[in-house]
C-alpha cells in the first residue's frame, strides 16, 4: 500500500507531465485544470487515492500515446513500473467478465473471492466445529461473489445496474467499484482474523474428504488444492490465500477496528 508521501509524489509527477505535454503538444488535450478538478472531486468524495492515481495514470497514458510521436522510447518511469506491478499481481487471480465496461480490478476481485467461496470454503465444513460462523461468513461471500451460470452475485448485479444506467457519471462508477473492493476487504480481514484465532485449536489430523459432498471437476480441484493436508495446515492454506488477496489488492488498511 502506498504511503501518503508516495501518493503526493505521484500526484506531483502527474502535474508535471500534464504541464510538460500541454506546453509541447496541446493545452486542450493535456489540461492541468481538468486534472485538478478530478483530483478535488476524488478528495471530496473520499475515493481511494491509490485507485484514483492508477486510473489517472492509465488515462494520461492514452493521451500520451496519441501525441508522443517523436521517439519510440517507452514511458519508463516509476509510475509505469508501479502500474505494471499492480496489474500483474491482480491478474494472477481469475477475472470474471460480467460487463464490457467493468474495471479490471473489480473483475479480478470478484474472481478471487469467488474462488475463495467455491474452492476453499467447502473445506471449512470438513474441519470447523462452529458451523454457525462458517455459515455466516459463507452467506456474506455469496452476497459479494456467489454466482451461477445464469446470474451474477447480488452485489455485482447492483454494480451492473449502475453501469447500465443512462447518463451515469464515471465518478459514480469509480466510487461504487471502490465500495465493492472495500466491502470485500472488510470481510476478508474478518475471516482472516477468525482463522487466526482458531488455528491452534486444530491438530495434525489428516484431512478427510469422505464428507465433501461435491461432484465433478470442482471436487477434483478442491482435493488437488488440499491433498495431503492436515486440519491445521488446511486452515493455514485458506488463511494464506486470503492474506495474499489482501496484499495483492493493497487492502491492508481496510480493516474494521
C-alpha positions in Angstrom: 0.0 0.0 0.0 1.3 3.4 -0.9 2.2 5.9 1.8 0.9 9.5 1.8 4.3 10.7 0.7 4.3 8.3 -2.3 0.8 9.4 -3.2 1.8 13.1 -3.1 4.9 12.3 -5.1 2.9 10.5 -7.9 0.4 13.4 -8.0 3.2 15.9 -8.4 4.7 13.8 -11.2 1.3 13.7 -12.9 1.0 17.5 -12.6 4.5 17.9 -14.2 3.6 15.6 -17.0 0.4 17.5 -17.8 2.3 20.8 -17.8 5.1 19.3 -20.0 2.8 17.8 -22.5 0.5 20.8 -22.6 3.5 23.0 -23.5 4.8 20.5 -26.0 1.6 19.4 -27.7 -1.8 20.8 -26.7 -3.2 22.6 -23.6 -6.7 21.4 -24.6 -5.8 17.7 -24.5 -3.4 17.8 -21.6 -5.4 20.2 -19.4 -3.9 20.6 -15.9 -7.2 22.3 -14.9 -9.2 19.2 -15.8 -6.8 17.0 -13.8 -7.1 19.3 -10.8 -10.8 19.3 -10.9 -10.9 15.4 -11.0 -8.4 15.4 -8.1 -10.6 17.7 -6.0 -13.7 15.6 -6.8 -11.9 12.5 -5.7 -10.8 14.1 -2.4 -14.3 15.4 -1.7 -15.8 12.0 -2.3 -13.1 10.3 -0.2 -12.2 8.0 -3.1 -9.3 5.6 -2.6 -6.4 7.8 -3.7 -4.2 4.9 -4.8 -7.0 3.7 -7.1 -7.6 7.2 -8.4 -3.9 7.6 -9.2 -3.9 4.3 -11.1 -6.9 5.4 -13.1 -5.3 8.8 -13.8 -2.0 7.3 -15.0 -3.9 5.0 -17.4 -5.9 8.0 -18.7 -2.7 10.0 -19.2 -1.0 7.1 -20.9 -3.8 7.0 -23.5 -3.4 10.7 -24.2 0.3 10.4 -24.3 0.3 7.6 -26.8 -1.6 9.8 -29.3 0.9 12.7 -29.1 4.3 11.2 -28.2 5.5 10.5 -31.8 9.0 11.9 -31.9 10.7 8.8 -30.5 10.0 5.2 -29.7 11.3 5.2 -26.1 8.9 3.8 -23.6 7.3 5.8 -20.8 9.7 4.0 -18.4 9.2 5.8 -15.1 8.5 4.8 -11.6 4.8 5.3 -12.4 4.9 2.8 -15.3 6.7 0.3 -13.1 4.1 0.7 -10.4 1.2 0.2 -12.9 2.9 -2.9 -14.3 3.5 -4.4 -10.8 0.0 -3.8 -9.5 -1.6 -5.1 -12.7 0.5 -8.2 -12.7 -0.4 -9.0 -9.1 -4.1 -8.6 -9.7 -4.1 -10.5 -13.0 -2.8 -13.5 -11.0 -6.4 -14.1 -10.0 -9.2 -15.2 -12.3 -11.1 -12.4 -13.8 -14.9 -12.7 -14.2 -16.1 -10.6 -17.2 -19.6 -9.6 -16.2 -19.9 -6.4 -18.2 -17.9 -4.8 -21.0 -17.5 -1.6 -19.1 -16.4 -3.2 -15.8 -13.0 -2.2 -14.4 -10.3 -5.0 -14.4 -9.8 -4.6 -10.7 -13.4 -5.4 -9.7 -13.4 -8.3 -12.2 -10.4 -9.9 -10.6 -11.5 -9.2 -7.0 -14.8 -10.8 -7.9 -12.9 -13.8 -9.3 -10.5 -14.0 -6.3 -13.4 -14.0 -3.8 -15.5 -16.4 -5.9 -12.5 -18.8 -5.8 -12.4 -18.5 -2.1 -16.1 -19.3 -1.8 -16.0 -22.2 -4.3 -12.7 -23.9 -3.7 -11.6 -23.0 -0.2 -14.7 -22.6 1.9 -16.0 -26.1 1.3 -13.0 -27.4 3.2 -14.0 -25.4 6.3 -17.2 -27.6 6.6 -14.9 -30.6 6.9 -13.0 -29.1 9.8 -14.7 -26.4 11.8 -16.9 -27.2 14.8 -18.6 -23.8 14.9 -20.7 -24.2 11.8 -22.8 -21.1 12.5 -19.7 -18.9 12.0 -18.8 -20.7 8.8 -22.4 -20.3 7.5 -22.4 -16.6 8.4 -19.2 -15.9 6.5 -20.3 -18.0 3.6 -23.6 -16.1 3.3 -21.7 -12.8 3.2 -19.4 -14.2 0.5 -22.4 -15.3 -1.5 -23.8 -11.8 -1.5 -20.5 -10.4 -2.8 -19.3 -13.1 -5.2 -21.6 -16.1 -5.3 -22.7 -16.7 -8.9 -24.4 -19.3 -11.1 -24.3 -19.9 -14.9 -27.4 -17.7 -15.2 -26.8 -14.9 -12.6 -24.1 -12.9 -11.0 -23.9 -12.2 -7.3 -26.4 -9.7 -5.8 -23.7 -7.1 -5.2 -22.3 -7.4 -8.7 -25.9 -7.2 -10.1 -26.2 -3.9 -8.3 -22.9 -2.7 -10.0 -24.1 -3.9 -13.4 -27.3 -1.9 -12.9 -25.2 1.2 -12.2 -23.1 0.6 -15.3 -26.3 0.3 -17.4 -27.9 3.4 -16.0 -28.4 6.1 -18.6 -26.3 9.2 -18.0 -24.2 7.6 -15.2 -21.0 9.5 -14.5 -17.6 7.8 -14.4 -17.0 9.2 -10.9 -20.2 7.3 -9.7 -18.9 4.0 -11.3 -15.5 4.5 -9.7 -17.0 5.2 -6.3 -19.2 2.1 -6.5 -16.3 0.0 -7.6 -14.2 1.2 -4.7 -17.1 0.4 -2.3 -17.2 -3.2 -3.6 -13.5 -3.5 -3.0 -13.8 -2.1 0.5 -16.7 -4.4 1.3 -14.6 -7.4 0.2 -11.7 -6.1 2.2 -13.6 -5.9 5.4 -15.0 -9.4 5.0 -11.6 -10.9 4.1 -10.0 -9.3 7.1 -12.7 -10.6 9.4 -12.3 -14.2 8.0 -8.5 -14.0 8.3 -8.7 -12.8 11.9 -11.2 -15.5 12.8 -9.0 -18.2 11.3 -6.0 -16.8 13.1 -7.9 -17.1 16.4 -8.9 -20.7 15.9 -6.0 -22.1 14.0 -4.2 -23.6 17.0 -7.4 -25.4 18.1 -6.9 -27.9 15.3 -4.2 -30.6 15.2 -2.4 -32.5 12.5 -5.2 -35.0 11.9 -5.3 -35.8 8.2 -8.0 -34.0 6.2 -10.8 -36.4 5.4 -12.7 -35.8 2.1 -15.3 -38.5 2.6 -17.9 -35.9 3.6 -17.1 -33.5 0.8 -20.5 -33.7 -0.9 -19.4 -32.0 -4.2 -19.1 -33.7 -7.6 -17.2 -33.4 -10.8 -14.4 -31.0 -11.7 -14.9 -28.8 -8.6 -14.4 -31.7 -6.3 -11.2 -32.7 -8.1 -9.9 -29.1 -7.9 -10.5 -28.9 -4.1 -8.8 -32.3 -3.5 -5.9 -31.2 -5.6 -5.5 -27.9 -3.6 -5.7 -29.7 -0.2 -4.2 -33.1 -1.0 -2.1 -34.4 1.9 -3.1 -31.5 4.2 -3.9 -31.9 7.8 -6.8 -30.0 9.5 -4.3 -27.4 10.9 -2.4 -27.0 7.6 -5.6 -26.7 5.6 -6.8 -23.8 7.7 -3.4 -22.2 7.3 -3.6 -22.7 3.5 -7.0 -20.9 3.4 -5.7 -18.1 5.7 -2.7 -17.7 3.4 -4.9 -17.4 0.3 -6.9 -14.6 2.0 -3.7 -12.9 3.1 -2.4 -12.9 -0.4 -5.6 -11.3 -1.8 -5.3 -8.6 0.8 -1.7 -8.0 -0.1 -2.1 -8.1 -3.9 -5.1 -5.8 -4.0 -3.5 -3.4 -1.4 -6.3 -3.8 1.1 -4.2 -3.8 4.3 -5.8 -0.6 5.6 -9.4 -1.7 5.1 -9.8 -3.4 8.5 -12.6 -2.7 10.9 -11.4 -1.7 14.3 
